[in-house]
Amino acid sequence: MAYAVNRKVGSAVERNLLRRRMRAIVSEQATELPTGAYLVRVGLDGTALDFNELKAAMTRAFEKATNKTSPQTGSTLRASNGVRT
């Protein structure tokens, strides 16, 4: 699992908080995810999400990424709120 949080998202404190939140969410869902490599990217509006909103967005993104792939983009699918898998 890799987490991509651009510097434009916010200060180092804000970016690290997002990474910690994403790690916590993934640790809760790890048993449900198929084996593989995942890159989770947060958009510029990621800092505006509270933990539950981020969790919901990541859950939707993981469901989309593990259930089907988009023919245009390969295995990269965008969920709402700027979270990509």
N, C-alpha and C positions, 0 to 999 in steps of 0.2 A: 504494500500500500504506500503510495506516495501522495503528498499533499502539496499543491502549488498555490501559493498566495502571493500575488504580485505586490511590490512595494507601493503601488498606487492605491492599494486597499486601505492603507492607514499606517500608523506608527508601528514600530516593532512590537510594542505591547499589544496593540489590537490584532496584529497578524498572529502573534503567538497564542493569544486567547482563542482565535478561530481554529488554529491547528489543534490546540488542546481539546476544544469542543468536538472537532471532527474525529480525533482519536477516540474520545469517549463514546461517540456514536458508533463508530466502527467496531469498537470492542464489544458493544452490546449486540451488534448484528453479525459478528464474525462467523458464528456457526451457521448462519443462513446463506452466506455468500459462497458461491462455488470457488474452488481453487483457481487462482489466476493472479495476474498483475492488474492493479487498479491505480489510476491517476485521478485524484479528486482535485478539481480546480474551483476556486471561489471567485466570483465576479466582484466588481467594485462595490456592489451593494451588500456584500456579505456581512459587513459590520453592523448593518441595520437589523439583522435577524437576531431574534433571541434564540436560546437553545432549542426550544420546542419547534420553532419555525425552521431552523437549520436542520433539525432531525427529520422533520417531515419532508423537506426538500431532498435531503440525502437519501431517505428511504425510497422516495419516488424515483430518483435517479438510479439507484441500485436495482430497483425492480425493472426499470426499462432496460438497463444495460445487461442484466442477466437473463431476461426473458426473450429479447429480440435484438437484432442489430439493424440499423438503418442502412439501406443500400447506398445512400449518398455519402454518408460519413463513416462507414465501417462500423466499428464498435463504439464510437463516441456519440453519446446522446446528451442533449441538454434538458435538464429539468427546470422547472420554474425557479425563480429567485437566484439565477446565476450559478447554480452548482452544476458542474459537469463531471461525468465519469468516463 
